[in-house]
């Protein structure tokens, strides 16, 4: 998320955005796994094998490594 915000592709009011995002995640009991080198290694393999974008491969890799499902309308994951 921070990469997209820093790139200017998403415009938000900082730091309020992160404060409110944290509140929403906590309210719904959503946890975010900490970044791991394994996520990046698996993401790289997925990009090479399936031609996924950087972000799609990172999301998929995190789900694979953490043994969690992805809920998305993005057809890249089907």
DRENKEKOL-805979 format. One record per residue (C-alpha): residue in three letters; x, z, y. Coordinates in steps of 0.25 Angstrom, whole numbers, always signed. Example, Ala and Ser with C-alpha at 12.3 -4.5 7.8 and 13.67 -1.06 7.14 Angstrom:
VEXZA  code     xx     zz     yy
VEXZA   ALA    +49    +31    -18
VEXZA   SER    +55    +29     -4
END
This chain:
VEXZA  code     xx     zz     yy
VEXZA   UNK     +0     +0     +0
VEXZA   UNK    +11     +4    +10
VEXZA   UNK    +18    -10     +7
VEXZA   UNK     +5    -17    +11
VEXZA   UNK     +3     -9    +23
VEXZA   UNK    +18    -10    +28
VEXZA   UNK    +17    -25    +26
VEXZA   UNK     +5    -26    +35
VEXZA   UNK     -4    -32    +25
VEXZA   UNK    -13    -19    +26
VEXZA   UNK    -16    -13    +39
VEXZA   UNK    -19     +2    +39
VEXZA   UNK    -17    +14    +48
VEXZA   UNK     -6    +22    +44
VEXZA   UNK     -4    +33    +40
VEXZA   UNK    -19    +36    +39
VEXZA   UNK    -21    +25    +29
VEXZA   UNK    -12    +32    +19
VEXZA   UNK    -18    +46    +22
VEXZA   UNK    -32    +40    +19
VEXZA   UNK    -28    +32     +7
VEXZA   UNK    -22    +45     +1
VEXZA   UNK    -36    +52     +4
VEXZA   UNK    -44    +42     -3
VEXZA   UNK    -35    +41    -15
VEXZA   UNK    -35    +56    -16
VEXZA   UNK    -50    +57    -14
VEXZA   UNK    -52    +47    -26
VEXZA   UNK    -41    +53    -35
VEXZA   UNK    -33    +41    -34
VEXZA   UNK    -18    +43    -37
VEXZA   UNK     -7    +33    -34
VEXZA   UNK     +5    +33    -44
VEXZA   UNK    +19    +34    -38
VEXZA   UNK    +27    +22    -37
VEXZA   UNK    +36    +20    -49
VEXZA   UNK    +47    +10    -52
VEXZA   UNK    +40     +6    -64
VEXZA   UNK    +28     +1    -56
VEXZA   UNK    +38     -9    -49
VEXZA   UNK    +45    -13    -62
VEXZA   UNK    +31    -16    -69
VEXZA   UNK    +26    -23    -56
VEXZA   UNK    +38    -32    -56
VEXZA   UNK    +36    -36    -71
VEXZA   UNK    +21    -39    -68
VEXZA   UNK    +25    -48    -56
VEXZA   UNK    +34    -56    -64
VEXZA   UNK    +25    -57    -76
VEXZA   UNK    +12    -59    -69
VEXZA   UNK    +15    -63    -55
VEXZA   UNK     +8    -52    -49
VEXZA   UNK    +10    -49    -34
VEXZA   UNK    +19    -37    -30
VEXZA   UNK     +7    -28    -28
VEXZA   UNK     -2    -32    -40
VEXZA   UNK    +10    -30    -49
VEXZA   UNK    +13    -16    -43
VEXZA   UNK     -1    -12    -45
VEXZA   UNK     -2    -17    -59
VEXZA   UNK    +12    -11    -62
VEXZA   UNK     +7     +3    -57
VEXZA   UNK     -5     +2    -65
VEXZA   UNK     +3     -2    -78
VEXZA   UNK    +13     +9    -76
VEXZA   UNK     +3    +20    -72
VEXZA   UNK     -6    +15    -84
VEXZA   UNK    -18    +14    -74
VEXZA   UNK    -28     +3    -72
VEXZA   UNK    -29     -6    -59
VEXZA   UNK    -43     -7    -53
VEXZA   UNK    -42    -20    -45
VEXZA   UNK    -50    -33    -42
VEXZA   UNK    -36    -40    -41
VEXZA   UNK    -36    -51    -52
VEXZA   UNK    -21    -49    -53
VEXZA   UNK    -23    -37    -63
VEXZA   UNK    -32    -44    -73
END
